[in-house]
Amino acid sequence: MKQILCRNLEKEVIESEKMVVVLFTNDRSGSAIILEGALSSLQQKWNHKYRFMKVSNDDCHEIGNKYTVHNVPAILIFNKGNLVEQINGVPSKRAIENVLQNFGTGH
């Protein structure tokens, strides 16, 4: 999972041809570490459809504010630069995959 800097969000996420899964995290969140592991596992299966990125909400709080990320961890899914889904908290790997499957089949 690629860590991106705030200044690269536009290029890496908004301008991406693929859909992008962004994990908003911080260095103190044990839940985010667990979620990152689940996303890394899903990345192997879904890298043909999605790009997987992570952003530090501590460093990029203005981006978090823009997308109303109030708590970390949070997963945001972008399609053609538009936020299409936001998942807060720590869902199961299966729940995340269900969301990816839904968008991955063109819904």
N, C-alpha and C positions, 0 to 999 in steps of 0.2 A: 504494500500500500504506500503510495507516494505522498510524502509530506510536502505541502505547497505553502509558499509564502503568500501573505495577503496581496501583495502587488501582482502576483501571478494568477490570481483567481480568474480574472477576465480571460486570459489566454487559455488556462488549463481547464476551466469549467464552462464558462459562458460561451466560448467560441468552439467548444468541442463538437466534433461530428457524432461521436458516440454519446449515449446517456452517461451521466456521471453520478456516482454515489460518493457523497462527501460526509466524512465523519468529523463532527465538531467535537473537540476534546480539550483536555488540559492535562498538565503534568501530574496533577494530584488525584485524578479520578481513577480509582481501581476499576470501576464499572466500565470506563472507556477502554481500559486495557483488555478486559474480557470481550467487549464488543469488537475491538480491533482484531482480536484473534478470530472471531466468527466471520468478520468481513474478509479477512485475509483468506480464510478457507473458501468462502463463496467466490472470491475473486478468481480462483483457479478454474472454477466451473463457468463463470459468467464473463470472463474477460473479452469474449467475442462481441458482447453487447454493451458492456459497461466499462467505464474507467473508474477506478477506485482511488480516492484521494483522502487525505486527512488534513485538517486545519486546526491550529491551536486557537481556541476561543480567547485565551489570555492575550495572545499577540494580535488577534484580528477581531477584537470585540465590536468594531464598527460594522464588520460583515455580519457577525452574529446578530447585532441589533437590526440590521437591514432585513434579515430573514427571520426575525423574532425568535432567535435561539435564546431562551431564558435559562436553561439548565443544560449541562453537559452530562453525559454524552447525548448527542442528537445526530440523527442521520438525515441528510437532505438529498433528494434525488432530483437532478436537473435533466431536462430534455430540451435541446436547442436553446440553452440559456435561460429557460424558464423553470422555476421551482415547481415540480409536479407532485411531490410527496415529502412530508416531514414526519419522522418517527422519533419520538422522544423517549428517554429512558433506556432500558436494556431489554429489548424484545429477544425472544429466542431466535436461534439461527434459522429455524424452520419458518418463523413468522417473517423474518427478513426475506428469506428466499421466496415465500409466497408473494410478497410485494414485487420482487424482482421478476418473478415469473409473470405476474399480471402485466407489468409494463413491457416485459421482454417479448410478449406475444402480440404487442400492438394495441393493447387496450388503453 
